[in-house]
Amino acid sequence: MPRAIAFAPPPIDQDVVDAVTRVLHSGWITTGPEVAAFERELEEFTGGAAAVCGNSWTAMAELALRWYGVGPGDEVIVPAYTYCATANIVVHLGATPVMVDSAGAGFNTDWPTIQRAITPRTKVIIPVDFAGHPVDRRALAEGLNAPETRSLFCPATPAQEALGRPLWLADAAHALGAEQEGRRVGSWADVAGFSFHAVKNLTTAEGGALLLNLPGMDNRAVAAELKTLGLHGQNRDAAAKFKSGAWRYDVITPGYKCNLSDIHAAMGRVQLGKYDKHLAMRAALADRYDQQLANLHGASLPERGEASNARSADHLYPLRIPAEMADRRDELIEHLRSKEIASNVHFQPLPLLSAYGQLGYKSEDYPRAMAAFSREISLPLHTQMSIEDVDRVAEEVYAFLQLKP
Ligand SMILES: Cc1ncc(COP(=O)(O)O)c(C=O)c1O
């Protein structure tokens, strides 16, 4: 039997272990110099103006909504085709997630779909770069800044006044390193959120970062504000307080607790140093899937950004099997498992989840998302795979579907 192919094992090598060990022995293990260095390196890597790290995409994106003053009566546009976190943060704030469908036959939503859902109550839009494939940012940037979008907007807080339109919070949880027109996605949106969760391309076990590019604002100052908000509202962090004699601090707002530790940041820094190489490996594997599966009659290969001069971070390889085979997807997953190949399904559109069904969202209102989901299977794609592994997975997909070209 050939070796087992896991779904998304973390890229933990000896360098990561050494970096963590160094921090463990350093005398300082929570937020401190490693986090600060990781933030500067993320800015450099993404081109974003200011980075702020935290313990997850979810906690940090929620902080961004709080900072923007989102609350009851406000609407936040989210795609139906996403992970629950994108909408959960909106519900936490008492605001209303306004769900939009996928665009075309693919997974992502797009600007025209979002635009149709914008009302005077819309405070934030959260497009999702599913699988690392970027939503067309040129169209989003132009649409959001158009006079007809601005004139609909009803600001209610100083930050909303300053921006003068809905906040663009990119759910780039999957998309670290993706780019459009040669610019990394962390430099496009007002706020781009990345996840460093255990299965992501770059992982700190749990973790996340916001990259800020708020036009006309002091992004470093906003990052500092978010950092304070994510650490109880304390005006000095633990590392500063720890310095001998510097015990005094104030709490300027009853804040939250979602800082990243230096141990986690050290894991991220090592991987970021190798990330361009990892992206190239992922792209080569995804290209190989594209080649090998091109003749799978009736299947749809993922749109990886080509149409908008973009490049994916290739977090997932979401194949859509032929529609007439959709009801055999679980059998395919089982067939692959029997060959020691792990696969997965991403995502159940939110209306299918009990929590959102109970809130009144109906799957029939999102026919494109439902159609894409019914045929989706995520094939393994990670830096511990070889081109031969991809060939083996593709061969098993053909064998099961009995569609050998
Ligand atoms: C699209 C998307 N958004 C947000 C998240 C949440 O990320 P985190 O686990 O870092 O909070 C995930 C995690 O899987 C995700 O897939």
The ligand as an SDF file (V2000), in Angstrom:
LIG
                    3D

 16 16  0  0  0  0  0  0  0  0999 V2000
  -13.3860   31.3210    5.8310 C   0  0  0  0  0  0  0  0  0  0  0  0
  -12.9820   31.3190    7.2850 C   0  0  0  0  0  0  0  0  0  0  0  0
  -13.1470   32.4310    8.0050 N   0  0  0  0  0  0  0  0  0  0  0  0
  -12.7980   32.4800    9.3010 C   0  0  0  0  0  0  0  0  0  0  0  0
  -12.2780   31.3880    9.9330 C   0  0  0  0  0  0  0  0  0  0  0  0
  -11.9710   31.4820   11.4020 C   0  0  0  0  0  0  0  0  0  0  0  0
  -10.6050   31.4340   11.6750 O   0  0  0  0  0  0  0  0  0  0  0  0
  -10.0950   31.1990   13.1660 P   0  0  0  0  0  0  0  0  0  0  0  0
  -10.2430   29.7500   13.4560 O   0  0  0  0  0  0  0  0  0  0  0  0
   -8.6600   31.6460   13.1350 O   0  0  0  0  0  0  0  0  0  0  0  0
  -10.9000   32.0520   14.0480 O   0  0  0  0  0  0  0  0  0  0  0  0
  -12.0750   30.2170    9.2440 C   0  0  0  0  0  0  0  0  0  0  0  0
  -11.5020   29.0370    9.9230 C   0  0  0  0  0  0  0  0  0  0  0  0
  -11.5460   27.9390    9.4780 O   0  0  0  0  0  0  0  0  0  0  0  0
  -12.4510   30.1640    7.8830 C   0  0  0  0  0  0  0  0  0  0  0  0
  -12.3220   29.0360    7.1700 O   0  0  0  0  0  0  0  0  0  0  0  0
  1  2  1  0
  2  3  1  0
  2 15  2  0
  3  4  2  0
  4  5  1  0
  5  6  1  0
  5 12  2  0
  6  7  1  0
  7  8  1  0
  8  9  2  0
  8 10  1  0
  8 11  1  0
 12 13  1  0
 12 15  1  0
 13 14  2  0
 15 16  1  0
M  END
$$$$
